[in-house]
Amino acid sequence: MGAKHILVVEDEEVIRETLRFNLVREGYQVSQASNGIEALEKARELRPDLIVLDLMLPELGGLEVCRILRQETTLPVLVLSARDSELDKIVGLRVGADDYMTKPFSLAELTARVMALLRRAQPTAEERGVVEVEEFGDFRFDRGARSVRVGQEALRLSPKEFDLLSFLLANPGRVHSREQLIRRVWGPKFFGERKTVDVHVRWLREKFEPFEALPFRITTVYGVGYRLDRILEQREPAAPDVAVIGRR
Ligand code: CA
């Protein structure tokens, strides 16, 4: 894996240069922007792994930049501010910043927070430790071969449908928000709509709908997200009233 790429957005050149110098020394690849418009342009074009974002910026303020980015991507945003009021922190977090630091700050602390945010955006150990093949009854999900079978039938899933189902199967019984699913399945650099998740869940349900004896179902948790439920007891394959995955 190459160096993580950080976009530093700061209009004061001395601070921007200091940040760049220190982050490069820590082994990161660093790009810079000096106003809000440029920040949005570079974020969209360069798809960095993380943005360090000053709030007081010319052209377009940092809060507005953060709010717009949040509609397009889940990439981590660390907000920097000269203001030190509780209100600013709350506003910063409400527009979707992942973390918040008040100037003046120590470079060591900034580096530590950058590392923590990047680590949080990585797949968890649980995901990395997933089994290669999941098999229950007629259902066989092979991560290595990227194949899914139900009985004799091979299902054709798109790459993202496969990744989404893979993540859900590896993390059953927990509700995942659309934002979490995008971060984990599409990656933190994804730019696009949250609705992408709904569309993929719908496609998965449609593809599995013909099969009645599945060992899981994808449940919509209204206002929150989706949860995969394992169905532990083996159902009779012929049971006519069990259409587990198509149910909303
Ligand atoms: Ca500034």
Residues whose N, C-alpha, C, O or C-beta is under 5 A from the ligand:
A	BS01	CA	D11 E12 D54 M56 L57
